[in-house]
Amino acid sequence: MKKVKIIDNLEKAIIKSFPNKDSNLQLGIIAKKTNKLLHGRSNSETIGKRVAKMEKKNQYLIKTSKGIYALNPNYDFDIEDGEPLPLETKSIGIPIKQRENHTLELREAIKNWIQHFPNPPHLENTYQENVYRGFLTSVKKCEDHLLFPDLLDHLHASGFDISDKWENYKSEVKGLEISENHLMKMIELNISKIFDKLSIRFVKNFDPLREDYQCSIPLLVFGFAFEEYTLEIRYSNAVRKARNDEEAHEIYCDLSSSLSNHVLLNFSPLFEKGDSIIWGDLPGPQLLRIPRKDKDILVQGMDRALAFIDNPPPEIKKGISEIADKLKLLDQEKENMLKELKSSLYCQCFSGDCRYLGGKSS
């Protein structure tokens, strides 16, 4: 193992941001921890560029397959010698009245965060176009508040450990998007193989199919193949709206009924609409639309398609199950963070150094 003496202050702070040699950190967390060690004398962009340089040139950091960073295990870092990290500048005490007034301002930032807190993209919504863009828009509304960076510092100093949870939540949603895209590609590949003589185009909405060769992925996934995997999580999300056990039971029964539509496909005829054939229902769920001339090709593949819908391959079942578990976890993480934010509203005076008041507030 090669021993390396680190003298550069910024690189020392980056390395010190890792709790131990086995830690794996997202870039956003590295930037926040590093800037804290430097007492606000750097910024995320500068830190991010240096992290990239250390990873690509100096090899002090390595980037994992999940896009997060770890210390290179081939190095033993000596960061105690040489020029020390900058010392904290001397602060003056902040009068209690100023602290209380600033706390009122911070509460507005908390309320804005609560108001725009993004939901994890759920089930039938996840395959609709722009749903993840909507998630990022909500994140931006939370973080665009002028006091948001200062709020994170005060929350941490006051014992509310939500900053890392927030960064982890955003990262897990990004991972969810990647997993769902991978799953959808597997589903599309299977359907394309079944109807290999048809130039199928997959759509990401529940609207009636308007063009030939369109296949509704959300309907296929959530109306049919996902049935046994999605009922529990759809129920757990909807039941929160229930005011009592009786209403919760009604929600469960309604969802159970809505998820039994796929049985009808086994018996429903093909519907004609102009020069097109629709497999599904009119005006109800529509799975696939083709030109009339390709009717025989559709009929030949229907049995295979139904077999796939009723019993997807193991890798698809596993992917569905993992996504359902992830959604359940994200939903719980969201509830926990909202609970913590709402609890912080009762703080009469936040602790911690303040970048606006210019001194110590604890």
N, C-alpha and C positions, 0 to 999 in steps of 0.2 A: 504494500500500500504506500503510495507516494504522499509525503507530507508537504503541504503547501502553506506558505505564510501569506496571508491576505492582509494587505496594507490599505488598499483603497476603501474608503469609508462606505461607499454605496454597496460595494460587493460584500463587505463585512456585514452590513445591515441585512442584505438579502439572505446571506447564509444563516445569520442569527435568527431570521424569521421562521426557520424550520425548528420545531420543538425538539426533534431528535433526528438521527440519521435515517430512520425508517419512515419519516413523515412524507406524505404526498399532499401537495397543496395546489390549489387553483391559482392562476396568475393574479386574480383580483384580491385574494387573501394575502398573497405574498406582498403585493403593492401596499395594502393597508398596514400590515405588520411592519414592513420596512419603513414606511413613512412615519409610523409611530416611533420607531427606534431613532429616526432622524429628526424627530420633533417637528414634523411638518415642513422640513426644508427641501423636500423633493416633491415629485408628483407621479401619478400613475403612468403617464406616458414615458417619462424618463426611466422609471423603474422597469417598465415592460421592455424597453429597448435594451437595457442592460441585462435583464434576464435572458432575452433572446441571444445576446452576444455571448454570455457565459455558457449557454447551452450549445451554441454552434461552434464557437472558437476555443474558449478556454476549457470546455468540457467539465466545468465544475458542477454543472447541473445536467440532468437528463430529463427528457420529456417522455412520459409514458404513452402507451397506446391510446389512453383515454384523454390525452391532451393536457394532463396535469404534470406538475414538476416534482422531482425528487433530487436529493443530493447524490452526486456521483459516488457510489460506494468505493471506488478505487482511490479516493483522496481522503487524507486525514488533514483537516483544516486547522491551521494555527491562526486564530483571529484575535488573540489576546495581546500580541506584541504590536509594535508599530504605532502609528498615529491612532489615538482613541476615537471612538465615535463622539460626535459633538455633544457637549453637555447641554442640559436643559437651560435655557435662558431664565434668568431670575424673574419670578412673577410677583405681582403684588396681589394682595387679597382683594376679592371683589365684594363690595357691600351687599348685604343680604337682600336689599330691595332690588338691586340690579339683577341678582340671581333669580329672584322670584319672577320678575318681569320677563326675563329671558326664558324661564321655564314655561311661561304662558305662550311665548312665541314657539317654543319647541313642541308644545302640545298641538299647535295648528299643523305642524309638519307631521306629527303622529296621526292626526285625524285624516290628513290628506293621504297618508300611507294606507290607513285602514280603508278609506273610501275607494281607492284604486287598486287595492291588493288583488293581484291576478289569480284567477282560479286555474288549477291545472287543467289543461285541455282534456275534456272528458269524453271517452267512448265515442258515441255517434258524432260528436262535434270534431273529433280529432282528424277525421279524414276529409273534412270540408276545407276548401281552399282558404288561405289567409288566417286560419285559426291561430297558428303560432305567431304570425305577425301581430294579431290582436293581443296575444300574451305579452309580447315585447312592448307594445304600445302602452299597456297598463303598467309594466315595469318602469318605463320612461316617465310616466306621470307620477309615479311614486318618488323616483329619484331626482326629478327635475326641480323639486321644491328647493328653494335657496338654502334652507337650513338642513337639508338631508345629511350631508357629510358631517356637520357639527352634531346633529342628532345622534348619529351612530357612536360618536365619541362619548357623548353624555350618557347614552343608554348603557354602554359598556362600563363606564365608570360608576354607574349607579346600580350595577349588578344585573342588568338585563342582557343576557347573552344571546342577542338576536342577529348580530351582524354576520357571523359565520353561517348561521342557519339560513339567512336570506341568500347569501352567495351560493350555498349548497343547494337550496331550493331551485334557483335559476339554472344551475348546472344540471340538476337531475331532470328538469323539464326538457333541457336541450338533449339529454341522453334519451329521454322518452321519445322525442321526435325522431331521433336516429333509429331507435328500435322499431318504431311504427313504420317508418319508410322502408326498412328492411323487410318487415313482415308483409307490407302491402306488395312489395316486389315479388315475394314468394307466391302470394295469392294470385297476382296478375299472371305470373309465369304458368301456374297450374291451369288457370282458365284458358289462357292462350293456347296451351298444348291440347286441351280438350277440344277447342274449336279452332284448330290450326288452319282450317281452310277459310276462316273468316277473319277479316282485318279489324279485330275488336279494338275499340278505344275506350279507356276507362275514365269515368267521370267521378268527381268528388262531391256530389251533392245528392239530395233526395228528390229533386224535381223530376217531373215526368221526362222520360227520354225523348228528345226532340229530333235526333238524327240517327240514321241507320248505323249499325255496328257499335252503338254506345252500350256500355255495361256499367251498372251502378255498383261501384265498390262499397260505399257505405251500406247500401241495402243488402248486398251479398254478405258482408261481414256482420253487421249488427242486426239484420233482420233474420239471418239464417245461420251461418256457420258459427257465429259467436254465442249462440243462444245459451248453452249450458254454462259458459264461462262468464257471461256478462250479467246474468240476472242478479247475482249476489251484490255486485258492486253498484249496479244501477239502483238496486233497492236501497243500499246503504246510503247513497247520495240523496235519493228522493225522500227517504223516511225522515230525514232531519226536519223537513217542512211539516211533518205531522204534529198535531197538537195533542194527540192521545193514542193509546194502543189500537183503538178501533180504526182510527184514520190510517195508522201505519199498516194495518192488515189490509185495508182497502187498496192502498198504494201497491202493496205486494201482489195482490190479486190482479190489479190492472196491468202491472208490468209482466206478470206471468202470462196473461192473456195476449198482450201485445207481442210477446216473443214467441208465439206459437204459429206465426204466419207461414213459416216455411213448409208446414205440412200441406198447405193449400197448393203449393207449387206442384206437388205430386199429382194432383187431380185437376188443376186448372187447365183449360184449353189455351191454345195460342190465340191471341186476339189480332184481328186485322184492323189496320188503321191506314186508309188510303192504299198506297203501294207498299206498306210496311207490315211486318209481323212483330207483335210484342209478346214476349214471354213474361207473364206476371198477371197484372190485373188492370182493368180500366174502371174507374179512374185511380185505383189503388196502387200498391207497390209494383214497380216495373223493373225487372232485372236485366233484360236484354232486348234490344231492338235491331231487327235486320230487314233487308229488302225482301219482298215476297219471293223473289227468284231463288233465295238461299234457304227456303223453308226446310227442304229435305236435309240439308246439312245440319241445321239446328236440331231437328228431330233425332238425327243419328247421334248427336252428342249429348242429348238431354239426360239420358240415364247415367252417363259418366259424370255429368255436372252435378246431378242430384247426389250421387255417391260421394263426390268431393264435398258438397255442402253438408251432408249428414255426418261425414266422418273424415275431416281434414287430415292430412299427413301428420305424423308425430311432431315434426319440426314446427309446423304451423300451430298445432295445439300448444306446444311449449311456449312459443312466442306469444300467443294469446294469453296464456296463464301468467307469464312474466309481466306483460303489460298491465293486466288486471291488478296484479299485486303491487306494481309500481304506482298505479293510479290511486289505489287504496292508501298507500304510504304517503303519497304527495298530498292527498286530501287531509290526512291526519296532521301532517307537518304544517299545512296551511292553517288548520284550526288552532294548533298549538301556538303558532306565531301570532295569530290574531288575538288570541287570549293574552299573550304576553304584552302585546302592544296596548290592548285595552287596559291591562293592569297598570302599565306605565303612566297612563293618563292621571292616575291618582297621586303621582309623585308631586309633592308640594315644591320641591327644589332639587333639580338635578345636580349631581356631582360631576367632577371632572374638569380638566383644563378647558378653556374656551378660546377658540380662535377669534371670536368677535369681541368678547369683553376684555381680553388682553391680560388675563391673570389666572390665578387658581380659584376654582369655584368649589373646592372641597376642603 
